Amino acid sequence: MSKQTIPSISVKALKRTYKTGIGVLNQEKKMVEALKGISFDVYPGEIFGLLGPNGAGKTTTIKILTTLLAPTSGEAKVFGFDAFGEEKHIRPRINFIFGGERSLYWRLSGEDNLKYFADIYKIPRSKQPALIDRLFEEVGLTDVRRQKVETYSKGIKQRLQIARALLNEPEIIFLDEPSLGLDPVAARSLKKMIRQIADQGKTVLLTTHYMQEAEELCDRIAIINGGELVALDTVDGLRSLARKELMHENALSLEDIYVHLIEGRTA
């Protein structure tokens, strides 16, 4: 990662409020603040992690940055463009993967899935064969490319998701819980692929519940709780912060730090 003057992603005082139903038949409406004015920047080539408990606002943040959800107020810019209003300048240059196995067609083969999405991304037909061959090789799925996705394991499906997300050669990839439900071997393979993506100069923003994954991958980490930014630093920086607050000299894992910042400060 090399910080540049202009960040790939810039979030300033970002808020998102929505109504939710409560009571019998959801007749009463309650305002919920999913994001309460968070701010951070992400730089080209950086692997940036968003950590937080369920409902913290991680997925809401990614949906706003990928132009899928409008913010209530504040600023969310990608490549210097407003994520709500200037989507046409952003969408061709990004891609995203949400946790689980969505956005794949199970009755199609892996190869037919990539052909379908290549058409969606308006990749010229003349360029598709070489591109698809290269991506299958990069994610290690050449041998199963003609098998139906419904026969794939979770790990293989997630690798196909990575290939799908790389089709349009994005500058930024958003990964929301990418290792959700994967066994240790598949998760390790996925981490290797994420690191390779960043080594190509792409920016990666990921959310995860797995502390070891975040500690091994992320250049910097933002911890969110209840829609608020609790901390933002490198793992070593977060470790120093937690040591000072806990007056603790022993080595702290990222899990120790996370629990302190999420629970300890409010205990």
TALINLIN-V874948 format. One record per pair of residues at least 6 apart in sequence whose ideal C-beta (glycine too) atoms are under 7 Angstrom apart, sorted by sequence separation. I is the first residue (numbers start at 1). GAP is how many residues later the second one is. D is the distance in Angstrom with one decimal. If there is no record, write none. Layout:
I_GAP_D, I_GAP_D
//
This chain:
22_6_4.9, 42_6_4.4, 52_6_5.4, 63_6_3.9, 77_6_6.7, 136_6_4.7, 198_6_5.4, 208_6_5.4, 224_6_6.5, 243_6_6.9, 21_7_6.9, 64_7_5.3, 76_7_4.2, 83_7_6.4, 197_7_6.0, 214_7_5.9, 222_7_6.1, 223_7_4.5, 231_7_5.9, 21_8_6.2, 22_8_5.0, 50_8_4.7, 81_8_4.3, 105_8_5.7, 108_8_6.9, 123_8_6.7, 144_8_6.9, 149_8_6.5, 152_8_6.9, 165_8_5.6, 179_8_4.5, 182_8_6.4, 223_8_4.7, 233_8_6.7, 60_9_6.7, 81_9_5.4, 104_9_5.8, 136_9_5.0, 243_9_6.4, 19_10_4.6, 20_10_5.5, 79_10_6.8, 118_10_4.8, 194_10_6.1, 222_10_4.5, 231_10_6.5, 242_10_5.5, 19_11_6.9, 50_11_6.4, 65_11_5.8, 79_11_6.3, 105_11_6.8, 149_11_6.8, 179_11_5.5, 19_12_6.0, 20_12_5.3, 64_12_5.1, 78_12_4.7, 144_12_6.5, 178_12_6.1, 220_12_6.8, 65_13_6.0, 71_13_6.2, 115_13_6.5, 220_13_6.5, 239_13_5.3, 17_14_5.8, 18_14_5.7, 70_14_4.7, 79_14_6.3, 118_14_6.9, 220_14_5.4, 221_14_6.5, 242_14_6.9, 246_14_6.2, 17_15_6.8, 141_15_6.5, 219_15_6.8, 242_15_4.4, 245_15_6.9, 17_16_5.3, 18_16_6.4, 67_16_5.2, 78_16_6.7, 67_17_6.9, 115_17_6.9, 221_17_6.4, 16_18_4.5, 65_18_5.6, 114_18_4.9, 141_18_5.8, 239_18_6.0, 242_18_5.1, 16_19_4.3, 64_19_5.8, 140_19_6.7, 141_19_6.3, 235_19_5.9, 238_19_5.0, 242_19_7.0, 15_20_5.4, 67_20_4.2, 139_20_4.4, 158_20_6.7, 215_20_5.5, 14_21_5.4, 15_21_6.3, 111_21_6.7, 114_21_6.8, 15_22_5.4, 35_22_4.8, 141_22_7.0, 191_22_6.2, 195_22_6.6, 14_23_6.7, 34_23_5.1, 67_23_5.8, 139_23_5.5, 194_23_5.9, 13_24_4.7, 14_24_5.2, 67_24_6.1, 139_24_4.8, 158_24_6.3, 173_24_6.2, 35_25_5.8, 191_25_6.3, 13_26_5.9, 34_26_4.5, 35_26_6.6, 191_26_6.0, 11_27_6.2, 12_27_5.0, 136_27_6.6, 154_27_5.3, 155_27_5.4, 11_28_5.7, 66_28_6.4, 135_28_4.2, 154_28_5.7, 155_28_6.7, 158_28_6.9, 178_28_6.2, 11_29_5.2, 173_29_6.0, 175_29_6.5, 179_29_6.7, 66_30_5.0, 172_30_6.8, 177_30_5.8, 231_30_5.3, 10_31_5.2, 110_31_6.0, 135_31_5.8, 155_31_2.7, 162_31_5.5, 171_31_6.1, 172_31_4.5, 173_31_5.4, 174_31_5.2, 175_31_4.0, 176_31_5.1, 177_31_6.2, 179_31_6.1, 230_31_5.0, 9_32_6.6, 135_32_6.9, 154_32_6.6, 158_32_6.0, 170_32_6.8, 171_32_6.5, 177_32_6.9, 230_32_6.9, 9_33_3.9, 172_33_6.9, 7_34_3.9, 8_34_5.5, 62_34_6.9, 110_34_6.3, 111_34_4.4, 155_34_6.6, 179_34_6.0, 7_35_5.9, 8_35_6.2, 110_35_4.8, 111_35_5.7, 223_35_6.5, 7_36_5.2, 8_36_5.1, 109_36_6.8, 113_36_6.2, 131_36_6.9, 37_37_6.5, 109_37_5.0, 110_37_6.6, 225_37_5.2, 109_38_6.0, 223_38_5.4, 4_39_6.1, 109_39_5.6, 110_39_6.0, 215_39_4.3, 3_40_4.7, 4_40_5.7, 108_40_6.8, 214_40_6.2, 107_41_6.3, 108_41_6.3, 1_42_6.2, 106_42_6.9, 211_42_6.9, 2_43_6.1, 106_43_4.7, 107_43_6.4, 211_43_4.5, 1_44_4.8, 16_44_5.4, 105_44_6.6, 106_44_4.1, 123_44_6.5, 211_44_4.2, 1_45_4.2, 104_45_5.3, 123_45_6.9, 121_46_5.5, 113_47_6.6, 117_47_5.2, 121_47_4.3, 211_47_6.1, 16_48_6.7, 114_49_6.2, 118_49_5.5, 14_50_6.9, 110_50_5.2, 114_50_6.3, 117_50_5.6, 113_51_6.7, 104_53_6.3, 114_53_6.5, 139_54_6.5, 16_55_5.5, 17_55_4.6, 9_56_6.2, 15_56_6.4, 16_56_5.2, 101_56_4.9, 104_56_6.4, 14_57_5.6, 15_57_4.8, 104_57_6.7, 15_58_4.7, 15_59_5.1, 14_60_3.8, 13_61_4.2, 14_61_6.8, 12_62_5.9, 13_62_6.8, 14_62_5.6, 12_63_4.1, 11_64_7.0, 97_64_4.9, 11_65_5.5, 10_67_4.5, 97_68_5.2, 9_69_5.6, 96_69_6.8, 8_70_7.0, 95_70_4.2, 8_71_6.6, 95_73_6.0, 6_74_6.3, 95_75_4.2, 92_76_6.6, 94_76_5.1, 93_77_6.0, 96_77_6.9, 99_77_5.4, 93_78_4.9, 94_78_4.7, 95_78_5.6, 96_78_3.9, 97_78_5.2, 98_78_4.6, 99_78_3.1, 93_79_6.9, 97_79_6.9, 99_79_6.7, 94_80_6.8, 100_80_6.1, 97_81_5.8, 99_81_3.8, 78_94_6.8, 66_108_5.6, 65_109_6.6, 62_112_5.1, 62_114_5.3, 59_117_5.7, 62_145_6.6, 47_147_6.9, 59_148_6.8, 58_149_4.2, 47_151_5.0, 45_153_6.3, 50_155_6.9, 45_156_5.2, 46_157_5.8, 47_157_4.6, 48_157_4.9, 49_157_5.8, 50_157_4.5, 51_157_6.8, 45_158_6.2, 44_159_5.6, 49_159_6.6, 42_161_6.1, 42_163_5.8, 51_163_5.9, 8_164_5.7, 49_165_4.6, 58_166_6.1, 57_167_5.2, 56_168_4.5, 49_169_3.7, 56_169_5.4, 47_170_5.3, 48_170_6.6, 51_170_5.9, 56_170_6.6, 57_170_4.5, 47_171_5.2, 48_171_6.8, 52_171_6.1, 47_172_5.2, 48_172_5.7, 49_172_4.3, 50_172_5.5, 51_172_5.0, 52_172_3.9, 53_172_6.6, 46_173_4.9, 52_173_5.5, 46_174_6.8, 50_174_6.2, 40_182_5.3, 38_186_6.6, 40_189_6.8, 38_190_6.8, 39_190_6.8, 36_191_4.1, 38_191_4.5, 35_192_4.7, 36_192_5.0, 40_192_5.7, 34_193_5.5, 33_194_5.3, 8_195_4.5, 9_196_6.7, 51_207_6.3, 53_209_6.4, 1_218_4.7
//
